[in-house]
Amino acid sequence: MSVFWQSVLAVLAAVGFYSILHEIYDWIAAYMLRREGTAELTLYGDGCDAAAEQWIRAAVHVRRQFLPGLSIIFVETGSGKGQNVAKHLAARQDIMYLE
């Protein structure tokens, strides 16, 4: 067998070994996340502030991608008067909103 084919075979073996280890790691990580139960994230902020909207969107993204059982709670620390974006987002995204 030539050196070229040995190199190709070695690369394919390395890719296969990496794929198997990666899949095993995914199974273990998924088992460990779901084993402990659900997680809870509490956000404190002014619902009228633009940063609160960004926090809620980031939390929803984390819940969707990594922790499907994540419970999100938003605690209003501001006056809550005006255009309260956080309250509307919380209602749409299944987030508990506390005033």
PyMOL commands that place a pseudoatom at each C-alpha (Angstrom):
pseudoatom trace, name=CA, resn=MET, resi=1, chain=A, elem=C, hetatm=0, pos=[0.000, 0.000, 0.000]
pseudoatom trace, name=CA, resn=SER, resi=2, chain=A, elem=C, hetatm=0, pos=[1.381, 3.390, -0.932]
pseudoatom trace, name=CA, resn=VAL, resi=3, chain=A, elem=C, hetatm=0, pos=[1.976, 6.232, 1.493]
pseudoatom trace, name=CA, resn=PHE, resi=4, chain=A, elem=C, hetatm=0, pos=[-0.914, 8.191, -0.006]
pseudoatom trace, name=CA, resn=TRP, resi=5, chain=A, elem=C, hetatm=0, pos=[-3.475, 5.462, 0.701]
pseudoatom trace, name=CA, resn=GLN, resi=6, chain=A, elem=C, hetatm=0, pos=[-2.077, 4.944, 4.197]
pseudoatom trace, name=CA, resn=SER, resi=7, chain=A, elem=C, hetatm=0, pos=[-2.544, 8.653, 4.846]
pseudoatom trace, name=CA, resn=VAL, resi=8, chain=A, elem=C, hetatm=0, pos=[-6.119, 8.604, 3.538]
pseudoatom trace, name=CA, resn=LEU, resi=9, chain=A, elem=C, hetatm=0, pos=[-6.909, 5.572, 5.681]
pseudoatom trace, name=CA, resn=ALA, resi=10, chain=A, elem=C, hetatm=0, pos=[-5.384, 7.221, 8.765]
pseudoatom trace, name=CA, resn=VAL, resi=11, chain=A, elem=C, hetatm=0, pos=[-7.462, 10.381, 8.227]
pseudoatom trace, name=CA, resn=LEU, resi=12, chain=A, elem=C, hetatm=0, pos=[-10.668, 8.362, 7.825]
pseudoatom trace, name=CA, resn=ALA, resi=13, chain=A, elem=C, hetatm=0, pos=[-9.891, 6.406, 10.983]
pseudoatom trace, name=CA, resn=ALA, resi=14, chain=A, elem=C, hetatm=0, pos=[-9.250, 9.596, 12.933]
pseudoatom trace, name=CA, resn=VAL, resi=15, chain=A, elem=C, hetatm=0, pos=[-12.508, 11.156, 11.728]
pseudoatom trace, name=CA, resn=GLY, resi=16, chain=A, elem=C, hetatm=0, pos=[-14.427, 8.011, 12.645]
pseudoatom trace, name=CA, resn=PHE, resi=17, chain=A, elem=C, hetatm=0, pos=[-12.841, 7.854, 16.098]
pseudoatom trace, name=CA, resn=TYR, resi=18, chain=A, elem=C, hetatm=0, pos=[-13.642, 11.532, 16.700]
pseudoatom trace, name=CA, resn=SER, resi=19, chain=A, elem=C, hetatm=0, pos=[-17.255, 11.016, 15.596]
pseudoatom trace, name=CA, resn=ILE, resi=20, chain=A, elem=C, hetatm=0, pos=[-17.729, 8.098, 17.982]
pseudoatom trace, name=CA, resn=LEU, resi=21, chain=A, elem=C, hetatm=0, pos=[-16.237, 10.028, 20.934]
pseudoatom trace, name=CA, resn=HIS, resi=22, chain=A, elem=C, hetatm=0, pos=[-18.335, 13.081, 20.105]
pseudoatom trace, name=CA, resn=GLU, resi=23, chain=A, elem=C, hetatm=0, pos=[-21.547, 11.027, 20.026]
pseudoatom trace, name=CA, resn=ILE, resi=24, chain=A, elem=C, hetatm=0, pos=[-20.730, 9.368, 23.354]
pseudoatom trace, name=CA, resn=TYR, resi=25, chain=A, elem=C, hetatm=0, pos=[-20.046, 12.788, 24.900]
pseudoatom trace, name=CA, resn=ASP, resi=26, chain=A, elem=C, hetatm=0, pos=[-23.413, 14.078, 23.600]
pseudoatom trace, name=CA, resn=TRP, resi=27, chain=A, elem=C, hetatm=0, pos=[-25.241, 11.126, 25.172]
pseudoatom trace, name=CA, resn=ILE, resi=28, chain=A, elem=C, hetatm=0, pos=[-23.516, 11.618, 28.527]
pseudoatom trace, name=CA, resn=ALA, resi=29, chain=A, elem=C, hetatm=0, pos=[-24.102, 15.389, 28.519]
pseudoatom trace, name=CA, resn=ALA, resi=30, chain=A, elem=C, hetatm=0, pos=[-27.786, 14.958, 27.645]
pseudoatom trace, name=CA, resn=TYR, resi=31, chain=A, elem=C, hetatm=0, pos=[-28.214, 12.349, 30.389]
pseudoatom trace, name=CA, resn=MET, resi=32, chain=A, elem=C, hetatm=0, pos=[-26.513, 14.518, 33.019]
pseudoatom trace, name=CA, resn=LEU, resi=33, chain=A, elem=C, hetatm=0, pos=[-28.606, 17.581, 32.148]
pseudoatom trace, name=CA, resn=ARG, resi=34, chain=A, elem=C, hetatm=0, pos=[-31.901, 15.720, 32.395]
pseudoatom trace, name=CA, resn=ARG, resi=35, chain=A, elem=C, hetatm=0, pos=[-30.945, 13.640, 35.426]
pseudoatom trace, name=CA, resn=GLU, resi=36, chain=A, elem=C, hetatm=0, pos=[-30.978, 16.466, 37.939]
pseudoatom trace, name=CA, resn=GLY, resi=37, chain=A, elem=C, hetatm=0, pos=[-34.463, 17.728, 37.021]
pseudoatom trace, name=CA, resn=THR, resi=38, chain=A, elem=C, hetatm=0, pos=[-35.470, 21.097, 35.733]
pseudoatom trace, name=CA, resn=ALA, resi=39, chain=A, elem=C, hetatm=0, pos=[-33.517, 24.320, 35.930]
pseudoatom trace, name=CA, resn=GLU, resi=40, chain=A, elem=C, hetatm=0, pos=[-34.832, 27.742, 36.839]
pseudoatom trace, name=CA, resn=LEU, resi=41, chain=A, elem=C, hetatm=0, pos=[-33.596, 31.129, 35.662]
pseudoatom trace, name=CA, resn=THR, resi=42, chain=A, elem=C, hetatm=0, pos=[-34.688, 34.310, 37.431]
pseudoatom trace, name=CA, resn=LEU, resi=43, chain=A, elem=C, hetatm=0, pos=[-34.177, 37.650, 35.693]
pseudoatom trace, name=CA, resn=TYR, resi=44, chain=A, elem=C, hetatm=0, pos=[-34.482, 40.949, 37.538]
pseudoatom trace, name=CA, resn=GLY, resi=45, chain=A, elem=C, hetatm=0, pos=[-34.950, 44.176, 35.618]
pseudoatom trace, name=CA, resn=ASP, resi=46, chain=A, elem=C, hetatm=0, pos=[-37.070, 47.050, 34.431]
pseudoatom trace, name=CA, resn=GLY, resi=47, chain=A, elem=C, hetatm=0, pos=[-39.580, 45.725, 31.903]
pseudoatom trace, name=CA, resn=CYS, resi=48, chain=A, elem=C, hetatm=0, pos=[-39.579, 49.025, 30.024]
pseudoatom trace, name=CA, resn=ASP, resi=49, chain=A, elem=C, hetatm=0, pos=[-35.816, 48.844, 29.442]
pseudoatom trace, name=CA, resn=ALA, resi=50, chain=A, elem=C, hetatm=0, pos=[-34.489, 47.502, 26.116]
pseudoatom trace, name=CA, resn=ALA, resi=51, chain=A, elem=C, hetatm=0, pos=[-31.964, 45.336, 27.982]
pseudoatom trace, name=CA, resn=ALA, resi=52, chain=A, elem=C, hetatm=0, pos=[-34.816, 43.361, 29.560]
pseudoatom trace, name=CA, resn=GLU, resi=53, chain=A, elem=C, hetatm=0, pos=[-36.055, 42.396, 26.112]
pseudoatom trace, name=CA, resn=GLN, resi=54, chain=A, elem=C, hetatm=0, pos=[-32.576, 41.202, 25.156]
pseudoatom trace, name=CA, resn=TRP, resi=55, chain=A, elem=C, hetatm=0, pos=[-32.273, 39.174, 28.385]
pseudoatom trace, name=CA, resn=ILE, resi=56, chain=A, elem=C, hetatm=0, pos=[-35.616, 37.484, 27.766]
pseudoatom trace, name=CA, resn=ARG, resi=57, chain=A, elem=C, hetatm=0, pos=[-34.770, 36.683, 24.155]
pseudoatom trace, name=CA, resn=ALA, resi=58, chain=A, elem=C, hetatm=0, pos=[-31.400, 35.225, 25.216]
pseudoatom trace, name=CA, resn=ALA, resi=59, chain=A, elem=C, hetatm=0, pos=[-33.059, 33.149, 27.944]
pseudoatom trace, name=CA, resn=VAL, resi=60, chain=A, elem=C, hetatm=0, pos=[-35.645, 31.806, 25.493]
pseudoatom trace, name=CA, resn=HIS, resi=61, chain=A, elem=C, hetatm=0, pos=[-32.845, 30.917, 23.068]
pseudoatom trace, name=CA, resn=VAL, resi=62, chain=A, elem=C, hetatm=0, pos=[-30.991, 29.008, 25.811]
pseudoatom trace, name=CA, resn=ARG, resi=63, chain=A, elem=C, hetatm=0, pos=[-34.184, 27.191, 26.773]
pseudoatom trace, name=CA, resn=ARG, resi=64, chain=A, elem=C, hetatm=0, pos=[-34.930, 26.252, 23.183]
pseudoatom trace, name=CA, resn=GLN, resi=65, chain=A, elem=C, hetatm=0, pos=[-31.423, 25.093, 22.320]
pseudoatom trace, name=CA, resn=PHE, resi=66, chain=A, elem=C, hetatm=0, pos=[-29.929, 23.645, 25.506]
pseudoatom trace, name=CA, resn=LEU, resi=67, chain=A, elem=C, hetatm=0, pos=[-32.427, 23.202, 28.362]
pseudoatom trace, name=CA, resn=PRO, resi=68, chain=A, elem=C, hetatm=0, pos=[-35.940, 22.379, 27.194]
pseudoatom trace, name=CA, resn=GLY, resi=69, chain=A, elem=C, hetatm=0, pos=[-37.234, 22.164, 30.777]
pseudoatom trace, name=CA, resn=LEU, resi=70, chain=A, elem=C, hetatm=0, pos=[-35.879, 25.571, 31.797]
pseudoatom trace, name=CA, resn=SER, resi=71, chain=A, elem=C, hetatm=0, pos=[-38.318, 27.652, 33.818]
pseudoatom trace, name=CA, resn=ILE, resi=72, chain=A, elem=C, hetatm=0, pos=[-37.829, 31.407, 33.306]
pseudoatom trace, name=CA, resn=ILE, resi=73, chain=A, elem=C, hetatm=0, pos=[-39.072, 33.983, 35.802]
pseudoatom trace, name=CA, resn=PHE, resi=74, chain=A, elem=C, hetatm=0, pos=[-38.873, 37.735, 35.199]
pseudoatom trace, name=CA, resn=VAL, resi=75, chain=A, elem=C, hetatm=0, pos=[-39.136, 39.958, 38.281]
pseudoatom trace, name=CA, resn=GLU, resi=76, chain=A, elem=C, hetatm=0, pos=[-40.097, 43.567, 37.589]
pseudoatom trace, name=CA, resn=THR, resi=77, chain=A, elem=C, hetatm=0, pos=[-37.897, 45.982, 39.553]
pseudoatom trace, name=CA, resn=GLY, resi=78, chain=A, elem=C, hetatm=0, pos=[-38.932, 49.197, 37.819]
pseudoatom trace, name=CA, resn=SER, resi=79, chain=A, elem=C, hetatm=0, pos=[-42.181, 51.125, 37.886]
pseudoatom trace, name=CA, resn=GLY, resi=80, chain=A, elem=C, hetatm=0, pos=[-43.750, 48.967, 35.169]
pseudoatom trace, name=CA, resn=LYS, resi=81, chain=A, elem=C, hetatm=0, pos=[-45.398, 52.003, 33.625]
pseudoatom trace, name=CA, resn=GLY, resi=82, chain=A, elem=C, hetatm=0, pos=[-45.029, 52.869, 29.991]
pseudoatom trace, name=CA, resn=GLN, resi=83, chain=A, elem=C, hetatm=0, pos=[-44.481, 50.410, 27.177]
pseudoatom trace, name=CA, resn=ASN, resi=84, chain=A, elem=C, hetatm=0, pos=[-43.626, 47.270, 29.124]
pseudoatom trace, name=CA, resn=VAL, resi=85, chain=A, elem=C, hetatm=0, pos=[-42.026, 45.032, 26.501]
pseudoatom trace, name=CA, resn=ALA, resi=86, chain=A, elem=C, hetatm=0, pos=[-40.975, 42.382, 29.020]
pseudoatom trace, name=CA, resn=LYS, resi=87, chain=A, elem=C, hetatm=0, pos=[-44.568, 41.784, 30.116]
pseudoatom trace, name=CA, resn=HIS, resi=88, chain=A, elem=C, hetatm=0, pos=[-45.723, 41.177, 26.533]
pseudoatom trace, name=CA, resn=LEU, resi=89, chain=A, elem=C, hetatm=0, pos=[-42.753, 38.917, 25.749]
pseudoatom trace, name=CA, resn=ALA, resi=90, chain=A, elem=C, hetatm=0, pos=[-43.290, 36.950, 28.947]
pseudoatom trace, name=CA, resn=ALA, resi=91, chain=A, elem=C, hetatm=0, pos=[-46.906, 36.316, 28.007]
pseudoatom trace, name=CA, resn=ARG, resi=92, chain=A, elem=C, hetatm=0, pos=[-45.958, 35.082, 24.525]
pseudoatom trace, name=CA, resn=GLN, resi=93, chain=A, elem=C, hetatm=0, pos=[-42.944, 32.974, 25.555]
pseudoatom trace, name=CA, resn=ASP, resi=94, chain=A, elem=C, hetatm=0, pos=[-44.432, 31.130, 28.563]
pseudoatom trace, name=CA, resn=ILE, resi=95, chain=A, elem=C, hetatm=0, pos=[-42.393, 33.073, 31.112]
pseudoatom trace, name=CA, resn=MET, resi=96, chain=A, elem=C, hetatm=0, pos=[-43.616, 33.822, 34.620]
pseudoatom trace, name=CA, resn=TYR, resi=97, chain=A, elem=C, hetatm=0, pos=[-43.795, 37.607, 35.108]
pseudoatom trace, name=CA, resn=LEU, resi=98, chain=A, elem=C, hetatm=0, pos=[-43.818, 38.984, 38.651]
pseudoatom trace, name=CA, resn=GLU, resi=99, chain=A, elem=C, hetatm=0, pos=[-44.464, 42.631, 39.468]
for i in range(1, 99): cmd.bond("trace and resi %d" % i, "trace and resi %d" % (i + 1))
show_as sticks, trace
zoom trace
